[in-house]
Amino acid sequence: MAFEIVTLNHSTYHLQSGANMGVISDGKRAVVVDTGLDDDSGRRIKKALEQIGVRLEAVILTHGHADHFGGTAYLRRSLPPFRVYAPPLEAAFITHPTLEGIMLSAGALPFDQLKGKFTLAPACKVDEELTPGLTSIAGFEVELIPLPGHSPNQMGVHWGDVLFCADAFLPPATLTKYPVPFTVHLGQALESLAKLESLQDLILAPGHGPHLPDPREVIQINRDALWRVIETTNTVLAEGSAEEGAITQAVCQRLGDPLANPAGYYLARTTVQAALVYLYEQGRAQIIAGGRLQWAHT
């Protein structure tokens, strides 16, 4: 997979690959933001730090998805000791990675197709949990900004004129390929997009895709994608009550998501469930019991 070290300013770098990583430095020391998917990602980070000429002091993990912390185990094996930081709820998934599969399986232990590297990264000890606001990490004064929605406790990392914004938005090409983007709370995801849109004079460095000096167009494309999921789910409900599996299938068919494999189904199901919860919270959907759980339009 292609890998590029992009200089955002004199002290900040965006390591762009399938899953991006960030480097904050002072010329001698560095903090890395996210570590990518696997050992290969860790090797890329190690090589980038050598090329920049800095030593690793700390890792900040923005959220607990495998493609954002999977390289940490390699770095811990290969470099002198450093500290790992993450938001509290995300830290639980990072420390106990099987939780991601359990979540996707609705609480059941995951079966083998939910144990691939995209859903089960090596476990990583989190040394300190993060809270929003200004904080000092390895001597670097960074601001931690809540950006929930894609993941429940996701945080962005603001340093200078750069905000590493994790997966608060995705590249347009990704949304074309996956029109039902993984989201655990659609209302929070929309609020995070609005928050990013309100920020002025910042370079946004996302977890996927290139950095964006002007992110407004991409933010709107992401907002439109989330609203399509919500309104398509609402349309399906308006046609008659149905169980969650049938709703997931109908929404994905209409939006062009092929649900090509079991993992893809479980990821999309989470997003459709999030749309149902959003409609319920808005008073636009209700739950019908009676031997089986169904959703219906209000």
DOSE-643379 format. One record per residue (C-alpha): residue number from 1; z, y, x. Coordinates in steps of 0.25 Angstrom, whole numbers, always signed. Layout:
REM DOSE-643379
[site NUM; [Z; Y; X]]
...
This chain:
REM DOSE-643379
[site 1; [+0; +0; +0]]
[site 2; [-4; +14; +5]]
[site 3; [+8; +22; +11]]
[site 4; [+8; +37; +15]]
[site 5; [+19; +46; +21]]
[site 6; [+17; +59; +14]]
[site 7; [+24; +71; +19]]
[site 8; [+29; +80; +8]]
[site 9; [+36; +90; +16]]
[site 10; [+42; +91; +30]]
[site 11; [+53; +81; +27]]
[site 12; [+49; +73; +15]]
[site 13; [+39; +62; +14]]
[site 14; [+33; +54; +3]]
[site 15; [+30; +39; +7]]
[site 16; [+19; +36; -3]]
[site 17; [+15; +22; -6]]
[site 18; [+16; +13; -19]]
[site 19; [+30; +18; -21]]
[site 20; [+33; +31; -13]]
[site 21; [+45; +34; -4]]
[site 22; [+50; +47; +1]]
[site 23; [+56; +52; +14]]
[site 24; [+65; +64; +16]]
[site 25; [+68; +68; +30]]
[site 26; [+74; +78; +39]]
[site 27; [+65; +74; +51]]
[site 28; [+75; +64; +56]]
[site 29; [+81; +57; +44]]
[site 30; [+76; +53; +31]]
[site 31; [+79; +49; +17]]
[site 32; [+69; +39; +10]]
[site 33; [+67; +40; -5]]
[site 34; [+63; +27; -11]]
[site 35; [+58; +15; -3]]
[site 36; [+47; +9; -10]]
[site 37; [+44; -5; -15]]
[site 38; [+47; -15; -3]]
[site 39; [+48; -18; +12]]
[site 40; [+34; -12; +14]]
[site 41; [+39; +1; +8]]
[site 42; [+51; +1; +17]]
[site 43; [+42; -1; +29]]
[site 44; [+34; +11; +25]]
[site 45; [+46; +20; +24]]
[site 46; [+51; +15; +38]]
[site 47; [+38; +18; +44]]
[site 48; [+37; +32; +37]]
[site 49; [+51; +35; +42]]
[site 50; [+47; +31; +56]]
[site 51; [+34; +40; +55]]
[site 52; [+42; +52; +50]]
[site 53; [+53; +50; +60]]
[site 54; [+65; +49; +52]]
[site 55; [+76; +39; +50]]
[site 56; [+80; +34; +36]]
[site 57; [+94; +39; +31]]
[site 58; [+94; +36; +16]]
[site 59; [+85; +30; +5]]
[site 60; [+85; +36; -9]]
[site 61; [+80; +27; -20]]
[site 62; [+75; +35; -32]]
[site 63; [+76; +23; -42]]
[site 64; [+78; +8; -42]]
[site 65; [+64; +3; -43]]
[site 66; [+59; -8; -33]]
[site 67; [+47; +1; -28]]
[site 68; [+57; +12; -24]]
[site 69; [+68; +5; -17]]
[site 70; [+61; -8; -12]]
[site 71; [+59; -3; +2]]
[site 72; [+74; +0; +5]]
[site 73; [+78; -14; +9]]
[site 74; [+67; -14; +20]]
[site 75; [+72; +0; +25]]
[site 76; [+87; -6; +25]]
[site 77; [+82; -17; +34]]
[site 78; [+74; -9; +43]]
[site 79; [+81; +4; +45]]
[site 80; [+95; +9; +50]]
[site 81; [+105; +10; +38]]
[site 82; [+102; +21; +27]]
[site 83; [+108; +24; +14]]
[site 84; [+101; +21; +0]]
[site 85; [+103; +30; -12]]
[site 86; [+99; +28; -26]]
[site 87; [+102; +33; -40]]
[site 88; [+114; +24; -47]]
[site 89; [+106; +16; -57]]
[site 90; [+94; +15; -48]]
[site 91; [+104; +10; -37]]
[site 92; [+107; -2; -46]]
[site 93; [+93; -7; -46]]
[site 94; [+91; -4; -31]]
[site 95; [+104; -12; -28]]
[site 96; [+100; -23; -38]]
[site 97; [+85; -23; -39]]
[site 98; [+85; -35; -49]]
[site 99; [+89; -24; -59]]
[site 100; [+75; -19; -60]]
[site 101; [+70; -33; -65]]
[site 102; [+82; -34; -74]]
[site 103; [+79; -21; -81]]
[site 104; [+65; -24; -83]]
[site 105; [+69; -38; -89]]
[site 106; [+78; -31; -99]]
[site 107; [+90; -36; -92]]
[site 108; [+86; -50; -89]]
[site 109; [+85; -55; -75]]
[site 110; [+70; -52; -70]]
[site 111; [+60; -63; -69]]
[site 112; [+52; -65; -57]]
[site 113; [+41; -55; -61]]
[site 114; [+51; -44; -61]]
[site 115; [+56; -48; -47]]
[site 116; [+44; -43; -39]]
[site 117; [+45; -32; -29]]
[site 118; [+42; -21; -39]]
[site 119; [+54; -24; -47]]
[site 120; [+64; -31; -37]]
[site 121; [+66; -24; -24]]
[site 122; [+76; -28; -13]]
[site 123; [+90; -23; -16]]
[site 124; [+95; -11; -10]]
[site 125; [+109; -6; -8]]
[site 126; [+111; +9; -13]]
[site 127; [+121; +16; -4]]
[site 128; [+123; +28; -13]]
[site 129; [+119; +32; -28]]
[site 130; [+113; +45; -31]]
[site 131; [+116; +56; -41]]
[site 132; [+106; +67; -45]]
[site 133; [+107; +80; -38]]
[site 134; [+108; +85; -23]]
[site 135; [+113; +75; -14]]
[site 136; [+114; +72; +1]]
[site 137; [+107; +59; +6]]
[site 138; [+108; +57; +21]]
[site 139; [+109; +72; +23]]
[site 140; [+97; +75; +14]]
[site 141; [+100; +84; +2]]
[site 142; [+91; +78; -9]]
[site 143; [+91; +80; -24]]
[site 144; [+91; +68; -33]]
[site 145; [+84; +71; -46]]
[site 146; [+85; +61; -58]]
[site 147; [+72; +56; -63]]
[site 148; [+75; +45; -72]]
[site 149; [+65; +38; -81]]
[site 150; [+57; +29; -72]]
[site 151; [+70; +23; -68]]
[site 152; [+84; +27; -74]]
[site 153; [+90; +33; -62]]
[site 154; [+78; +38; -54]]
[site 155; [+80; +50; -45]]
[site 156; [+71; +59; -37]]
[site 157; [+74; +64; -24]]
[site 158; [+72; +79; -21]]
[site 159; [+71; +84; -7]]
[site 160; [+65; +98; -3]]
[site 161; [+52; +100; -11]]
[site 162; [+50; +85; -14]]
[site 163; [+56; +76; -25]]
[site 164; [+54; +61; -24]]
[site 165; [+53; +58; -38]]
[site 166; [+53; +43; -39]]
[site 167; [+45; +37; -51]]
[site 168; [+48; +49; -60]]
[site 169; [+33; +49; -61]]
[site 170; [+21; +40; -57]]
[site 171; [+7; +42; -52]]
[site 172; [-4; +44; -63]]
[site 173; [-11; +31; -57]]
[site 174; [+2; +23; -59]]
[site 175; [+3; +28; -74]]
[site 176; [-12; +24; -76]]
[site 177; [-9; +10; -70]]
[site 178; [+5; +9; -77]]
[site 179; [+4; +17; -90]]
[site 180; [+18; +12; -94]]
[site 181; [+26; +17; -82]]
[site 182; [+40; +11; -79]]
[site 183; [+50; +20; -86]]
[site 184; [+65; +17; -90]]
[site 185; [+67; +30; -98]]
[site 186; [+55; +38; -103]]
[site 187; [+63; +50; -107]]
[site 188; [+69; +51; -94]]
[site 189; [+56; +49; -87]]
[site 190; [+50; +61; -95]]
[site 191; [+62; +69; -91]]
[site 192; [+60; +66; -76]]
[site 193; [+46; +70; -77]]
[site 194; [+50; +83; -83]]
[site 195; [+60; +85; -72]]
[site 196; [+50; +83; -61]]
[site 197; [+40; +92; -68]]
[site 198; [+50; +103; -68]]
[site 199; [+52; +103; -53]]
[site 200; [+45; +114; -46]]
[site 201; [+39; +114; -32]]
[site 202; [+43; +99; -28]]
[site 203; [+34; +88; -23]]
[site 204; [+36; +76; -31]]
[site 205; [+36; +63; -23]]
[site 206; [+35; +51; -33]]
[site 207; [+38; +37; -31]]
[site 208; [+24; +33; -33]]
[site 209; [+11; +42; -31]]
[site 210; [+9; +54; -22]]
[site 211; [+19; +66; -21]]
[site 212; [+16; +78; -31]]
[site 213; [+17; +92; -28]]
[site 214; [+13; +95; -42]]
[site 215; [+17; +83; -51]]
[site 216; [+15; +89; -65]]
[site 217; [+2; +81; -68]]
[site 218; [+8; +68; -64]]
[site 219; [+21; +71; -71]]
[site 220; [+13; +74; -84]]
[site 221; [+5; +61; -82]]
[site 222; [+18; +53; -81]]
[site 223; [+24; +60; -93]]
[site 224; [+12; +57; -101]]
[site 225; [+13; +42; -97]]
[site 226; [+27; +41; -102]]
[site 227; [+24; +48; -115]]
[site 228; [+12; +38; -117]]
[site 229; [+22; +27; -116]]
[site 230; [+32; +33; -126]]
[site 231; [+21; +37; -136]]
[site 232; [+14; +23; -135]]
[site 233; [+27; +16; -137]]
[site 234; [+30; +25; -149]]
[site 235; [+16; +22; -155]]
[site 236; [+19; +7; -153]]
[site 237; [+32; +8; -161]]
[site 238; [+26; +16; -172]]
[site 239; [+16; +5; -174]]
[site 240; [+28; -5; -178]]
[site 241; [+41; -10; -172]]
[site 242; [+40; -20; -160]]
[site 243; [+47; -27; -149]]
[site 244; [+48; -21; -135]]
[site 245; [+38; -31; -129]]
[site 246; [+27; -27; -140]]
[site 247; [+30; -12; -138]]
[site 248; [+28; -14; -123]]
[site 249; [+15; -21; -124]]
[site 250; [+10; -12; -134]]
[site 251; [+13; +1; -126]]
[site 252; [+8; -5; -113]]
[site 253; [-5; -9; -120]]
[site 254; [-8; +4; -126]]
[site 255; [-5; +11; -113]]
[site 256; [-13; +2; -104]]
[site 257; [-2; -5; -96]]
[site 258; [-7; -20; -95]]
[site 259; [+7; -26; -92]]
[site 260; [+1; -34; -82]]
[site 261; [+13; -42; -77]]
[site 262; [+28; -44; -82]]
[site 263; [+33; -34; -73]]
[site 264; [+23; -24; -78]]
[site 265; [+28; -27; -92]]
[site 266; [+43; -26; -90]]
[site 267; [+40; -12; -83]]
[site 268; [+32; -7; -95]]
[site 269; [+42; -13; -105]]
[site 270; [+53; -4; -98]]
[site 271; [+44; +8; -101]]
[site 272; [+41; +5; -115]]
[site 273; [+56; +2; -117]]
[site 274; [+59; +16; -112]]
[site 275; [+49; +21; -121]]
[site 276; [+56; +14; -133]]
[site 277; [+69; +20; -128]]
[site 278; [+63; +34; -127]]
[site 279; [+58; +33; -141]]
[site 280; [+71; +28; -146]]
[site 281; [+78; +39; -140]]
[site 282; [+69; +49; -146]]
[site 283; [+71; +42; -160]]
[site 284; [+57; +37; -161]]
[site 285; [+60; +22; -160]]
[site 286; [+70; +12; -165]]
[site 287; [+75; -2; -162]]
[site 288; [+74; -13; -172]]
[site 289; [+83; -25; -170]]
[site 290; [+83; -37; -179]]
[site 291; [+81; -49; -170]]
[site 292; [+72; -42; -160]]
[site 293; [+72; -28; -154]]
[site 294; [+60; -20; -159]]
[site 295; [+57; -5; -158]]
[site 296; [+51; +3; -169]]
[site 297; [+46; +17; -172]]
[site 298; [+56; +26; -179]]
